[in-house]
Amino acid sequence: MLKTLLASGTAGLALFAGAGTAFAQTEISWWHSMGGELGERLVAITEDFNASQDEYVVVPSYRGEYEESLVNTIAAFRAGEQPHLVQVYEVGTGTMMAAQGAVYPVYQLMADHGSNFDPSAYLPVVTGYYTDTEGNMLSMPFNSSTPILYYNKDAFEAAGLDPEVAPTTWEEIESFSQQILDAGAAECGFVMAYTATWLGTENLSALHNVPYGTLENGFGGLDSELTFNHELAVRLWEKLAEWQEAGIYSYGGTAGGADNAPKFYSGECAMYMNSSASRAGVLANADGFEVGFGMLPVFADVEGAPQNSIIGGATLWTLSGHEDAEYEGVAEFLTYLSSPEVQAAWHQATGYLPVTTAAYELSQEQGYYDENPGADTAINQINLNEPTENSKGVRFGNMPQIRTVLDEELQAVLNGTKTAQEALDSAVERGNQILREFEAANS
């Protein structure tokens, strides 16, 4: 009956025929942005929770991609029709924090409803991103990821490279790619998702421990400014344009880039940089070759690099405006989602990080990493060092708009209409205007 309710979206009653009576369960609405197989797994987790107790029924509802879902949530709140929980991607954190009165912070929710919630149980880089300046966790981590390198072991071997050794620097990315091209082992060296944004400026800055912006990358206040037009970003963007001309790098489009994955799956390109959450898809779709895993590259001459990578993915935000009894159910559901068993299973099935230490340790005990070499690459990379002010992430209002600006400016570099320095300077100027508009609207 619960599965029927979930499938139909019908609200309200669950009937237990064995008891011979009908009684109401408290319904918890959860808006999310996971389609396909990930959405099916999310629904399965929800069904398991619903079956584990008889007081609450959680009803998940797909509301489009992250940005669309966030816009829908804002509209629903204004209409007084907001869900209890909404899944918001990491770059929406600044927007959610600024929505005063709309959010029921998770630390307060858990304190109010008797949960033994312990933020220290979560990975430090996860805790650090979703907390305020006083260290209070604002939303519940659910699907956190970080980008890594995937590579074609067969192409490496055909080019005379050691298939068990991934490149660790941008210099090696270039030399390995050239050797692969010279040997005819692939038509291009590498593709990467989020070239201008998550990988090409945000993680680039974090891995080299340089600021992306002022005030702790936006964590310190709305009056922060962007500073990602630093020498390392200029150097990488210059090399991307050069590598594109040489066939070493292939541009697959903005953001995730729909053309990136197929170029790697087919063997056209020998290396691929994208989210650790792409792992399941990569392994399922790689066409007849063995996949290797490595950390993101850094520039060899930068002392202290790599520092640590930063997270992507999303957390669950609790929205205000509901009954206290309903929040009891929200707290119980979030506690369930954070359990080691649920988080370990989610991590192993998807490639998302195990957001708690206990889930990681359980995966170790279960032999998952021994049986799946490379599955711990993302965890090792994000935990390389204690996060610094430069490497705990970026938190700016209207960050999706800033990412769009970066995508546009990178395209200008790749088509030869701007130098890397000109494009990045322009992106900073345009991005700071977006920040001032956000600051004015939320001060």
N, C-alpha and C positions, 0 to 999 in steps of 0.2 A: 504494500500500500504506500509506503514511504517513497519507493522508487517511482510509483505512479504519480505521486504528488510532485516529485522533483521534475519528472519529465514534462508534466503538463503545466507546471507553474501555479497550480491551484493552491489557494491559501487555506489555512485554517485548521481542518480537522484530520486527525489520524484515527482510524478505527482499528481496534484490536478485537478481532472476532473471538479469540480464545477466552477473553474476559466476559464476552457477552454484552458489553456495554460500549458506549462511545464517549470520549472525553476530549476536550480541546487541549492541544499543545500550543505553547507559545512559539510563534513563528519569528524567525530571524532572517531578514533579507540580506543577501550578499551579492553585490554587483562586481563582476570581474571582467577581465579582458583576455581570457585564454580560450582560443578556439582549437579545433582539431583534437589531436591526441592529448595535448596538455589539458584542454578543457574536459575531456573524458576522465582523465585522472583526477582532476579537481572535483568533479561531480562524485566520483567513487569515494574520495576521502570524505566528502560531505555525507554521503549515504552511510558510510561506516560510523560516523559520529551519530547520525540520527538513530541508527540501530543500536547504539551503545547505551542509550538512555531513553526515557519516555516523557520527559518534560518539555523538550524543545525540538523544533524541526527547522533546520537551516535550509533555505531555498536559494540556491545559486542562480544567477541570471547573467548571461553574457550580454555586455553592453557596448561592444565594439572594441577597437584598438584603444590603447591607453589614453591617447589624447582625446579621442571621441568620448570615451567613458568619463573622463574628467569633466568635459564640457557638459555632458548629460547630468552628472552629479550636481554640478553647480546649479543647473536649471531646475533640477528636482528639489534641491534644498530651498530655492527661492519660492517654489510652489508648495512647499510643505509636504513633499512626497519623497523625501530622501530615504535611502536604505539604511539599515543599521551599520553595515560594513561596505566599504568600497576599496577595491584594489587600485592603488595609484603608483605609477612608476616613479623611480627615484628622482627624476628631474622635475616632478610635480611637487616635491616636498616643500620648497619655498612657498609655492602658491597655497598649499594646504595650511602651512604654519601661519600665513597671513590672514587666513579666513577665521578671524576671531569670532567665537561663539558658535561656529559650525562644527567644531571638532571636540570630541570627548577624548582627551589624551589617554593613551593606553596605560600609562603609569597610574593615572588617577582612577581610571576604570577598574583596574585590578586592585588598587588599594580600597576602593569603595565596596568591592564585592568579595572580599575575603580570600583572594588568591595569594598564594605564596610566590608571586611573580618576582623573578630575580634577573635584572638586566645583565648581570655579570655572567650569566649562563650562555650568552650569545657571543659570537666571534667579535673581537674588539672593533674591527673595521665596520661591522654591521651596527653595533651599538653606537659607535661614534657618529655615524652618519645620521641616524634617526633620533638623536637626542637634542635637547635645547642647550643653551649655554650654561644651564645649571646642572646638566647631566641627566635630565629626566627624559625617558623614552616616550616619544609621541605617538608612534604607530608600531604595529606588530610585524616584524619581519616574517615573510612567508617564502617568496621566491627571489632569492638574491643570487647574482651571478657576477662573473668578472670575465673579461676577454682573455683568450689564450690563443696559441698557435697550433693549427693542425697541419700535418704535412704528409705527403705521399711517399711512403717508404720505398715503394717499388721504383718510383722516379729517382729517388736519391741513389738507390743501388745501381740503377742503369747509368747514372751520371758519374759513378765512381765515388760517391759520397757514402759515409757510414750511415746506414739507415736507422741506427740506434742513437744517433747524435743530432739533436735539433740545433739550428742556429740560435745564438743567444744575443747577438748584436745586430744592428742595422747594417754594419759593414759585412757581416757574414750573410745576412739576407741577400745583399747585393752579389757577393762572390759565389754563394751557393746557387743563386738564380742563374748567374751567367754560365756556371759550369753545367747546369741542367739544360740551358738553351743550347750551348755548344755541343752537348752530347745528343741533342734531339730527343731528350727524355720527356719533355713537355714543351708546349708552345709559349708559355709564359711562366715567370717565376712565382708570382704571388698575387692574390687578391685580398682585400680586407674590407670588412663592414665598418660603418661609422668612421670612414677615413678622416673626415674633417672634425669630428666631434669626440665621441666616447673614446676612440682609440687614438686619433691623430692629434688631439690637443689635451683632453681631460686626463686620460691615463698616461699620455706622454709626459705631462707635467708631474703627475704623482710619482711615476717610476723614477724620475730624475730629481725628485724632491725640490721642485721649483714652483712658485706660486702661480696659480691660474688666475687669481684675482686678489684684491686686498681684503682685509678683515677676515683672515682665515678662510679664504675662498668663499666668502659670502656668509659663513657661519656666524660672523660677529655683528651683522646688522644689515639693514636695507640700504645704507649709504655706501656700500662697497662698490668697487670698480674692477673691471676686467683688465688683466695684464698678460693674457696668453700670447701676445705677440712677441714672445721672447726668442732668443737666438736659436734654441733647440727646435721650436716649432717652425721657424723660418728655414732652418736647415733641412728638416724632414720634408716640408712642402716643396722646397727646391728639388730635393732628390726625387720626390714622387713625379714631378714633371719630367725630370731627366730620365727616370726609369721607365716612364710611360713611352717615351720616344724610343727607348732601347728594347722594349718588349719585356722588360723585367717585371713591370707592374701593369696590371690591367684594372682600370676603373670600372666598378660595377654598379655605380649609381649612388644616390644619396642614402643617408641613414643605413638601414640594413642592407640595401642594395639587392634587388631581386635577382640580378645576374651573377652575383658573387658565388653563391653556393653551387649552382650548376657548373660553373667553370672549374671548380675544384672536384665536384663529384665525377665529372666526365674525364678527368685527368688532363684537361687542357692546361690548368695551372697547378703547379706542384705544391704550393703552400697557400694557406687560408687562415686569416685572423678574424675571429668572431667570438661571440659569447660562449662561455663554458656550457650554457644551456643548449647550445647547438649540438652537443656531443651525440645525443641519441640520433638526431637527424643525419649527422655526418656518417656515423657508423652504419646506419640503415641504407644510405644512398651512395656511399663510395662504390664506384663501379669497378669491381674486380681488383682492388689494390688494398694493401694494409695501411692503416692510418697510424701515424705517430703523433705525439703530443709534446708541446714545449711551452715555455713561458714567453711572454711578449718580449721582443728585442729592445735593447737600449743602445745608446751611443757609447762606444767603448771608452771614450776619453773623459767621461763624466764620473768623477769620483763619488763613490757611495751608491751608484746605480747598479742594480735596481733597488729601490726603496720598498715599495709595495704597490700593487695595483688597487684600483678602487671598484666599488660595486656598481652593478646595474640591477635590473629586475624591479621588484615592487614590494610594497608593504601593504598591510591592511589598516585602513583608518576607520575608526569608529565615529559616527556622526551623531550629533546631539539631536534632541527633540523627540526622544522615545521614552517609553515607560521604564521605571526602575526594574520591574520584573523581567523585562526584555533584555536589559543590560546584564542581568544575572546570566542569562543564556549566552550572550555575546562573550562574557568573560570565560564561561565554561568551554565554549567552542574554541576560543583562542588558546586556552590552556591545552586543549586536545591537539590542536594543530602544531603546538610547539613541543609535543612529547617526543622523546628520542626515537620511538618506533615510527611515528608518522613522518618525522623529518628525515630520518635515514632512508625510509622507503621512497620518499619523494625525491631525495637527492640521487639515489641510485638509479631511479627510473628515468630521470630527466636530464641530469647534468647540472642542475642548480646546486648551489652550495648547501651543505648542511649548516643551517644558520646557528646551531648551538654546538658547543663542545661535546655534549653528551651524544648528539646524533653522529658526529664525526667519529667519536670513540666506539660507538656501537657498530658503525660501518667497518671500522678496523677489526673489531672482534669477530664480525661476521665473515671476515676474509675478503671483503669486496675489493679492496685495492690490490690485494695479491692476485685475485682472479681477473682484474681489469687494469692492467698496467696503464699509467697515465691518467687514471680517473681522479687522482689526488693533485694533479698539476695546478688547478685553479686554487685549491685550498693552500697549497704550499706557496704560491705566488702572492696571494692576498695577505698571507701571514709572514712574509719574509722579515718584516721589521715592524716594530710598534708604529702605528700611523702618526704622522706629524701634522702640523697645521696645513702643510702643502699636500699631504697624501691621504687625508681622510675622506676626500670627496669634494664636490662642488655643490653649493647650495645658493642658487640665485632665483629670484622671481622671474616668471616668464622665460624660464630656461629653454623650453621648446622653441620659442621664437629666436633665441640666440643661436641655437643649433641650426635653424634654417638659414640664418645669415652666414654661418660658417660654411655650410654646404654650398651656398651661392658663391662665396669668395674662393673656395677651393676650385670650383669649376672654372673660374676666371684664370686661375693659375695654370690649370691643366690645358686650357685652350689657348694659352699664350697671351691673353689680353692684360694680365697683371703679373708683376713679380710677386714672389711669396711675401716679401716684406710689405708691399703695398696692400696685398689682400688681407693680411693679418692685421695691419694697422686699421684698415677700413672696417674689418669685423669688430675690432675693439671699439672703435668710434660708434658704429651702429649699435653694438651690443650695449654700450654704456647708456645710450639714449633710451633703449628699452628698459634698462634698470631704473633710470630716473623717472620714467613714466610709471613703472610699477611702484616705486617708492612714493610718488605723489598720490597714487591711488590707494595706498595702504598705510599712510602715515596718520 
